[in-house]
Amino acid sequence: MRYSEMHLPTGREIPSDAEVVSNQLMIRAGMIRKLTSGIYSYLPLGYRVIRKVERIVREEMNKAGAQEVHLPMVQPAELWQESGRWTYYGKELLRFRDRNDRDYCLGPTHEEVITDLVRHDIKTYRQLPRNLYQIQTKFRDEVRPRFGVMRCREFGMKDAYSFDRDQASAKASYQVMAQAYRRIFDRFGLTYRAVAADSGAIGGDLSEEFQVIAATGEDAIVYCPQSDYAANMEKAEALAPSGARGAATQGMAKVATPGKSTCADVAELLGVPLKTTVKSLVLATDETNAAGEIVKTQVWLLLLRGDHDMNEIKVAKVPGLEGFRFATLGEIDEHFGCKPGYLGPIGLKKPLKIVADREVTLMADWICGANEADFHTTGVNWGRDLPEPDAVADLRNVVAGDPSPDGQGELAIERGIEVGHVFYLGTKYSRAMNATFLDENGKPQPLEMGCYGIGITRLPAAAIEQNHDERGIIWPDAIAPFTVVICPVGMDRSEAVKTTAESLYADLLAAGVDVILDDRGERPGAMFADWELIGVPHRVTVGDKSLKEGVVEYQHRRDATASKVAVADILTHVKGRMVV
């Protein structure tokens, strides 16, 4: 490819609405253009990166025995109603009706469609296992699209689905995919972690995320430096504290805390550690009838140590709290007779269910709201001042320094960007949609399923967040839009420069190297600035002065300075520095 042939509109201005570095650099490097909120056009340079990501993914998926299909983006509501996700998925599912008043959605994922396909085609155990994948456009109507293509509404994804005869075979298929994913991300040249994860709206009970390590990542990754333990924040277990509950040493007392509604403010006012306070979180669960009308509401009080944060995923797994919501002000007043900020479990107006975090159950002489504005209660003790909680569970996010669940050390936390996810689904969809096969005994059995996603269009942004400097992008070789750029200085004025540049360009093409020749005749400073912005990893500069010495200049994007290489050796030198 020659620069003169390419649509490559680079820019120097930082877009005012670009929140993160990857979004800024992708726009400035002429890779993407925003059409509307959460929807982007990919320009030739950006699309070249996408195609390279797709190529690596296809190669490894094919090696792992998966077969490529292409499923419709528009999906009928009937399939989602069969699985039960038509209402469960929420507002991110973009629903619409056709001219015949039939309900459809734009696919955010394809579990229902692939299950429908397979249930018509697979009849017997002899046809198993199967693994089908696609690279397809998805649409999720994000409430707040942000960070450019990292969290947008329309995006490209590779999604695969495995089908097996039993749980053991399904988990074997899961492991094949998990290993394929490791090979894929290794080939991308990115630093990543595979972490245990919650399955969320997809379902299933075995799940791993692949997180590209980046300071700007949305996700908190929990790991143990002394072991292989790794999980995302949603999944990471806070171990139950060891030892017995401390004995009461204080009497319970109501103290004035005017205007101090947070645990931190109360601790500061009273001159005590924050970890001696307990925060009260009020939730509610609704029971509905067949018409979707609320017939019964249960209010819950969650108690967490003042320096800890609630983990909503863990809370939703407490028996009875699935589908919880935060209580309304009316419900809070009905049960506590007080506004939020001063709530506590003592002196309730109306009974409710109390769930305490495991840390709280071992606390003594703790501080909580007094259910009266501007007052808190000190010296609270279980058994003496209030009964034991209705339930005890792990309700909190872990913090750095917590003991690792594997007993091998302490936890550390870093940021990551999720770029891949593998799930063991079990029979969640096959049972709901009656996707069965005949086993060896001729009896129908539900298919065991797994699903496996990679964020195709998110990956370039994640790579940039991990690989950039003040001058621009630094692409890993495997997914760079071009591997090598040739920069002739004065090509329009020197026949020797032109001839050498053209010859080197032809040699690199013949060797199968993805190379671009900058034939603009631009001055060196502007030319180099463009390619540093774009981030092509290998640059060869051809100039009259160096040619007189029989050399050209080579510089890797991460090198501080260029090095001189004999013209006859440059092809070998470049190929020796490439990592693909």
C-alpha positions in Angstrom: 0.0 0.0 0.0 1.2 3.5 -0.8 0.2 6.5 1.3 -1.1 8.3 -1.9 -3.6 5.5 -2.5 -5.0 5.4 1.1 -7.8 7.4 2.8 -5.9 8.3 6.0 -7.1 11.6 7.5 -4.8 12.1 10.6 -5.3 15.1 12.9 -3.4 16.9 15.7 -6.4 18.2 17.7 -7.6 16.2 20.7 -11.3 15.6 20.3 -13.2 17.4 23.1 -15.6 14.5 23.7 -13.0 11.7 23.7 -12.7 10.6 27.3 -9.8 8.1 27.1 -6.5 7.9 25.3 -7.6 5.1 23.0 -10.6 7.1 21.7 -8.5 10.2 21.3 -5.7 8.4 19.4 -8.0 6.3 17.2 -9.8 9.5 16.0 -6.5 11.4 15.6 -4.9 8.5 13.7 -7.7 8.3 11.2 -9.1 5.0 12.4 -12.6 5.8 13.4 -15.3 8.5 13.1 -18.2 8.9 15.5 -21.6 8.7 13.7 -23.8 9.2 16.8 -23.7 8.2 20.5 -22.1 4.8 20.8 -21.9 4.1 17.0 -18.7 4.5 15.0 -17.6 4.2 11.4 -14.3 2.4 10.8 -12.0 4.0 8.3 -9.5 1.9 6.2 -6.7 2.1 8.8 -8.9 1.0 11.7 -10.6 -1.7 9.6 -7.2 -3.2 8.8 -6.6 -3.7 12.5 -10.0 -5.3 12.9 -9.3 -7.7 10.0 -6.0 -8.7 11.6 -7.7 -9.4 14.9 -10.4 -11.4 13.0 -7.7 -13.4 11.2 -5.9 -14.5 14.4 -9.2 -15.4 16.0 -10.4 -17.4 13.0 -7.1 -19.3 12.8 -7.2 -20.4 16.4 -10.9 -21.2 16.5 -10.5 -23.4 13.4 -7.5 -25.1 15.0 -9.7 -25.8 18.1 -12.3 -27.6 15.9 -14.9 -24.8 15.7 -16.8 -24.2 12.5 -17.8 -20.7 11.3 -21.4 -19.7 10.7 -23.2 -16.4 10.2 -26.4 -15.8 12.1 -29.0 -13.0 11.6 -28.6 -9.8 13.6 -32.4 -9.4 13.7 -33.9 -11.9 16.0 -37.6 -12.8 16.6 -39.0 -12.2 20.1 -40.4 -15.7 20.3 -37.0 -17.2 20.8 -36.2 -14.7 23.6 -39.6 -15.4 25.2 -38.8 -19.1 25.1 -35.5 -18.6 27.0 -37.1 -16.2 29.4 -34.7 -13.4 28.5 -37.2 -11.1 26.7 -38.0 -9.3 29.9 -35.0 -10.3 32.0 -32.3 -8.8 29.7 -33.6 -5.3 30.3 -33.5 -2.0 28.3 -30.2 -2.9 26.7 -32.2 -5.2 24.4 -33.4 -3.0 21.5 -36.9 -4.1 20.6 -38.9 -3.2 17.6 -41.9 -4.3 15.5 -42.1 -4.9 11.8 -44.9 -3.9 9.4 -46.9 -7.0 10.5 -46.7 -5.9 14.1 -44.4 -8.8 15.1 -41.8 -8.2 17.8 -38.1 -8.4 17.1 -34.8 -7.3 18.6 -31.3 -6.5 17.5 -29.1 -9.3 18.8 -26.9 -8.4 21.7 -25.8 -12.0 21.7 -26.9 -15.2 20.0 -27.6 -18.0 22.5 -31.3 -18.2 21.5 -30.6 -18.2 17.7 -27.9 -20.8 17.8 -29.9 -23.1 20.2 -32.8 -22.9 17.7 -30.5 -23.7 14.8 -29.0 -26.7 16.6 -32.2 -28.2 18.0 -33.5 -28.6 14.4 -30.2 -30.1 13.1 -28.8 -32.3 15.9 -30.8 -35.4 16.6 -28.4 -38.0 18.1 -25.3 -38.3 20.3 -23.4 -39.4 17.2 -23.5 -35.8 16.0 -21.8 -34.5 19.1 -19.7 -32.6 20.0 -20.2 -29.5 17.9 -18.7 -26.0 18.2 -20.1 -23.3 16.0 -18.8 -19.7 15.9 -19.4 -16.4 14.1 -17.9 -12.9 13.8 -21.0 -10.7 13.8 -22.2 -7.2 14.6 -24.0 -6.9 18.0 -26.2 -4.1 19.4 -26.7 -3.3 23.0 -28.6 -0.1 23.9 -26.1 1.0 26.6 -27.6 3.6 29.0 -24.3 5.5 28.8 -22.0 4.7 25.9 -18.5 5.9 26.8 -14.8 5.4 26.2 -15.2 5.3 22.4 -15.3 1.8 20.9 -14.6 0.2 24.3 -18.2 0.7 25.5 -20.4 1.5 22.5 -23.8 0.3 21.3 -22.9 -1.3 18.0 -19.9 -3.5 18.1 -18.2 -6.5 16.5 -17.9 -9.8 18.5 -16.8 -13.3 18.0 -19.2 -15.6 19.7 -18.9 -19.4 19.7 -21.2 -22.1 21.1 -20.4 -25.6 22.0 -22.8 -28.5 22.3 -22.1 -31.7 24.1 -23.8 -34.9 25.4 -23.0 -34.6 29.1 -21.4 -32.3 31.6 -18.0 -33.9 31.5 -17.8 -33.5 27.8 -19.1 -29.9 28.0 -16.4 -29.0 30.5 -13.8 -30.6 28.3 -15.0 -28.4 25.4 -14.9 -25.4 27.8 -11.2 -26.1 28.5 -10.4 -26.4 24.8 -11.9 -23.0 24.3 -10.1 -21.5 27.3 -6.8 -22.7 26.0 -7.6 -21.4 22.5 -8.3 -18.0 24.0 -4.9 -18.0 25.7 -3.2 -18.7 22.4 -5.2 -15.9 20.8 -4.3 -13.3 23.4 -0.7 -14.5 23.4 -0.5 -13.9 19.6 -2.0 -10.4 20.0 1.1 -9.5 22.1 -0.9 -8.1 24.9 -0.4 -8.4 28.7 -3.5 -10.0 30.1 -4.9 -12.1 32.9 -7.5 -14.8 32.8 -9.7 -14.4 35.9 -12.7 -16.2 37.4 -15.9 -14.2 36.7 -19.6 -14.1 37.3 -21.8 -15.2 34.4 -24.3 -12.4 34.6 -27.2 -12.3 32.2 -25.6 -15.1 30.1 -26.0 -17.7 32.8 -24.1 -20.8 33.8 -21.8 -21.6 36.8 -18.3 -21.7 35.3 -16.9 -18.6 33.8 -13.6 -16.8 33.0 -12.8 -13.3 31.8 -9.7 -12.3 29.8 -8.6 -8.9 30.9 -6.0 -6.7 29.2 -4.1 -4.9 31.9 -4.5 -1.2 31.6 -4.7 1.7 34.2 -7.8 3.0 32.5 -9.6 -0.3 32.6 -13.3 -0.3 33.8 -12.8 -3.6 35.7 -11.0 -4.2 39.0 -8.9 -7.4 38.8 -8.1 -9.2 42.0 -5.1 -11.5 42.1 -2.6 -13.0 44.4 1.1 -12.3 43.5 2.2 -15.4 45.3 -0.1 -17.8 43.4 -2.2 -18.3 40.3 -5.4 -17.0 42.0 -7.2 -14.3 39.9 -10.8 -13.2 39.7 -12.7 -10.0 38.8 -14.1 -7.9 41.7 -17.6 -9.3 41.3 -16.4 -12.9 41.8 -13.5 -12.5 44.3 -14.4 -14.0 47.7 -13.8 -12.1 50.9 -12.8 -14.9 53.3 -14.6 -15.2 56.6 -12.5 -13.7 59.3 -10.8 -16.1 61.7 -11.3 -16.1 65.5 -14.2 -15.5 67.8 -16.4 -12.5 68.2 -14.9 -10.0 70.7 -16.6 -9.5 74.1 -18.6 -6.4 74.8 -16.7 -3.7 76.7 -19.1 -0.8 76.3 -22.6 0.0 77.1 -24.9 0.9 74.2 -25.5 4.7 74.0 -27.1 7.2 71.7 -24.8 10.0 70.7 -25.4 13.2 68.8 -23.8 13.4 65.3 -25.4 16.5 63.8 -25.1 16.6 60.0 -22.8 13.5 59.9 -24.7 11.0 57.8 -21.8 8.9 56.4 -19.7 6.3 58.3 -16.5 8.2 57.5 -17.9 11.5 58.9 -19.2 9.8 62.0 -15.8 8.0 62.6 -14.0 11.3 62.2 -16.4 13.2 64.6 -16.1 10.5 67.3 -12.3 10.0 66.8 -12.6 6.2 66.1 -11.4 4.0 63.3 -13.8 3.7 60.3 -13.8 -0.1 60.7 -15.7 0.2 64.0 -18.7 1.6 62.2 -21.4 -0.4 60.4 -23.3 0.9 57.4 -27.0 0.1 56.7 -28.2 -0.6 53.2 -31.9 -1.1 52.7 -33.1 -3.3 49.8 -36.5 -4.8 48.7 -37.7 -7.8 46.7 -41.1 -7.9 45.0 -43.3 -11.0 44.5 -45.5 -10.6 41.4 -48.5 -12.5 40.0 -49.0 -13.8 36.5 -50.0 -10.4 35.3 -46.7 -8.9 36.6 -48.4 -7.0 39.4 -46.6 -6.7 42.7 -48.5 -8.7 45.4 -45.9 -8.8 48.1 -42.8 -6.9 49.1 -40.1 -7.9 51.5 -37.7 -5.3 52.9 -34.1 -6.2 53.8 -31.4 -4.5 55.8 -27.8 -5.3 54.9 -25.1 -4.5 57.4 -21.5 -4.0 56.2 -18.4 -2.6 57.9 -18.1 1.1 57.3 -14.9 0.8 55.3 -16.3 -1.8 53.0 -18.4 -1.6 49.8 -21.4 -3.7 48.8 -20.9 -6.2 46.0 -24.2 -6.3 44.1 -23.4 -9.6 42.4 -22.8 -11.4 45.7 -25.9 -9.8 47.3 -28.1 -11.1 44.4 -26.9 -14.6 45.2 -28.2 -14.5 48.8 -31.3 -16.7 49.1 -34.3 -14.5 48.7 -32.4 -11.5 47.3 -32.4 -12.4 43.6 -33.8 -9.5 41.6 -33.4 -7.1 44.5 -33.9 -3.3 44.2 -33.0 -0.5 46.5 -35.9 0.4 48.8 -37.9 3.5 48.2 -37.9 6.4 50.7 -41.5 5.5 51.6 -40.5 1.9 52.4 -37.5 3.2 54.5 -39.7 5.6 56.5 -42.2 2.8 57.1 -39.6 0.5 58.6 -37.2 2.9 60.2 -39.1 6.2 60.7 -36.0 8.0 59.7 -34.3 9.4 56.6 -31.2 7.6 55.1 -27.9 8.4 56.7 -29.0 7.6 60.2 -30.4 4.1 59.8 -29.6 1.1 62.0 -31.0 -2.3 63.1 -32.1 -1.2 66.6 -35.5 0.2 67.3 -37.2 -0.6 64.0 -40.8 0.5 63.5 -41.6 -2.6 61.4 -39.8 -6.0 61.2 -37.6 -6.8 58.2 -34.9 -9.3 57.4 -31.4 -8.6 58.4 -28.4 -9.9 56.4 -24.9 -9.2 57.9 -21.6 -9.4 56.1 -19.3 -12.1 57.7 -17.0 -9.3 59.0 -19.9 -7.6 60.9 -20.9 -10.8 62.7 -17.6 -10.8 64.5 -17.6 -7.2 65.5 -18.1 -5.9 69.1 -18.9 -2.4 70.4 -19.8 -1.2 66.9 -21.5 2.0 65.8 -24.5 2.4 63.6 -27.4 4.8 62.9 -29.9 5.4 65.7 -32.9 5.7 63.4 -33.2 9.3 64.4 -31.8 12.2 62.4 -28.4 13.5 63.7 -27.9 10.6 66.0 -25.9 7.3 66.0 -25.7 4.5 68.5 -22.3 3.4 69.9 -21.4 0.2 71.8 -23.7 -2.1 69.9 -23.2 -5.8 70.5 -24.8 -8.9 69.0 -26.9 -11.0 71.3 -27.1 -8.3 74.0 -28.5 -5.4 72.0 -30.0 -7.1 69.0 -30.6 -10.7 67.9 -28.3 -12.6 65.6 -29.0 -11.7 61.9 -31.4 -13.7 59.8 -28.6 -14.5 57.4 -24.8 -14.2 57.2 -23.0 -13.9 53.8 -20.1 -12.5 51.9 -21.6 -9.2 50.8 -18.6 -7.0 50.1 -15.9 -6.2 47.6 -12.5 -7.4 48.6 -9.7 -4.9 49.3 -6.0 -5.0 48.7 -4.4 -6.9 51.6 -7.2 -9.3 52.2 -6.1 -12.9 52.5 -6.2 -14.8 49.2 -9.0 -17.5 49.0 -6.3 -20.1 48.1 -4.4 -19.4 51.3 -1.2 -18.5 49.4 -0.8 -14.8 50.4 -2.6 -11.5 50.2 -4.7 -10.0 47.4 -3.6 -7.2 45.1 -5.8 -5.2 42.8 -5.2 -3.8 39.3 -7.3 -2.4 36.5 -8.2 -4.3 33.3 -10.3 -4.2 30.1 -12.4 -7.2 29.4 -11.8 -8.5 25.9 -12.9 -12.1 26.1 -15.3 -14.3 28.2 -15.9 -18.0 28.3 -18.9 -19.6 29.9 -20.1 -23.1 30.7 -23.8 -22.8 30.3 -25.0 -26.3 31.1 -28.6 -26.8 30.1 -29.9 -23.3 30.8 -31.0 -22.7 27.2 -31.4 -26.2 26.0 -34.0 -27.0 28.7 -35.9 -23.8 28.2 -36.0 -24.2 24.4 -36.3 -28.0 24.3 -33.1 -28.6 22.5 -32.5 -32.3 22.9 -30.7 -35.3 21.4 -31.2 -39.1 21.6 -28.6 -40.8 23.8 -27.2 -44.3 23.4 -30.4 -45.7 24.9 -32.6 -43.8 22.5 -33.8 -41.4 25.3 -34.0 -37.6 24.8 -31.5 -35.6 26.8 -30.9 -31.8 26.9 -27.8 -30.5 25.2 -25.0 -29.3 27.4 -23.8 -25.9 26.2 -20.9 -23.5 26.5 -20.5 -20.0 25.0 -17.3 -18.0 24.3 -17.0 -14.4 23.3 -14.2 -12.0 22.1 -14.7 -8.3 21.7 -13.3 -7.9 18.2 -13.8 -4.1 17.9 -13.0 -3.5 21.6 -9.6 -5.2 21.3 -7.8 -2.4 19.3 -8.8 0.1 21.9 -7.6 -2.1 24.7 -4.3 -2.6 22.9 -3.9 1.2 22.6 -4.7 1.7 26.3 -1.8 -0.6 27.1 0.5 0.5 24.3 0.9 4.2 23.8 3.1 7.2 24.7 3.0 11.0 24.5 3.5 10.7 20.7 0.8 8.2 19.8 0.0 4.5 19.5 2.5 1.7 19.8 1.0 -1.3 18.0 2.1 -4.9 18.7 3.2 -6.4 15.4 0.4 -8.9 15.1 -2.4 -6.4 14.9 -0.7 -3.2 13.6 -2.4 -1.7 10.6 0.9 -1.9 8.8 4.0 -3.7 10.2 6.6 -1.5 8.4 6.5 2.0 7.0 9.1 3.2 4.6 9.8 6.9 4.9 11.8 8.3 1.9 13.2 11.8 2.6 13.2 13.9 -0.6 11.8 11.1 -2.7 10.5 13.7 -5.2 14.0 15.2 -5.5 16.4 12.2 -5.4 16.3 9.4 -7.9 18.5 7.3 -5.6 16.1 7.7 -2.7 13.2 6.9 -4.9 14.8 3.8 -6.4 16.0 2.4 -3.0 12.6 3.0 -1.4 10.7 1.4 -4.2 13.1 -1.6 -4.3 12.8 -2.1 -0.5 9.1 -1.7 -0.7 8.9 -4.4 -3.4 11.2 -6.7 -1.5 9.1 -6.5 1.7 5.9 -7.1 -0.2 7.5 -10.2 -1.8 8.5 -11.4 1.6 4.9 -11.2 2.8 5.5 -8.2 5.0 2.6 -5.8 5.5 4.3 -2.5 4.4 3.3 1.0 3.5 5.4 3.4 1.4 5.0 7.1 2.4 5.3 8.6 -1.1 3.9 12.1 -0.2 7.2 13.9 -0.4 6.5 15.3 3.1 9.3 16.8 5.2 10.8 14.4 7.7 9.4 15.9 10.9 5.8 15.9 9.8 6.2 12.4 8.2 7.7 10.9 11.4 5.1 12.6 13.6 2.3 11.0 11.6 3.8 7.5 11.8 4.5 7.9 15.5 0.9 8.9 16.0 -0.4 5.9 13.9 2.0 3.6 15.7 3.5 1.4 13.0 6.1 -0.6 14.9 8.9 -0.6 12.3 10.2 2.4 10.4 12.8 2.5 7.7 14.0 5.9 6.6 15.8 6.3 3.3 17.7 9.5 2.7 20.4 10.9 0.3 23.0 11.4 3.0 22.7 7.9 4.5 22.6 6.3 1.0 26.0 7.8 0.3 27.3 5.7 3.2 25.5 2.6 1.9 23.0 2.6 4.8 19.4 3.4 5.7 18.0 4.1 9.1 15.9 1.7 11.1 13.9 2.5 14.2 11.4 0.5 16.2 8.5 2.5 17.6 9.8 1.8 21.1 13.4 2.7 20.3 14.8 6.0 21.5 17.0 6.5 18.5 17.4 5.1 15.0 20.2 2.8 14.0 22.1 2.6 10.7 21.8 -0.6 8.7 23.4 -1.5 5.4 21.0 -1.3 2.5 21.8 -5.0 1.6 20.9 -6.1 5.2 17.8 -4.1 5.9 15.3 -6.7 4.9 16.9 -9.3 7.1 17.2 -6.8 10.0 13.5 -5.8 9.8 12.3 -9.3 9.7 14.6 -10.2 12.6 12.9 -7.5 14.8 9.4 -8.5 13.8 7.3 -10.4 16.4 4.4 -12.1 14.6 
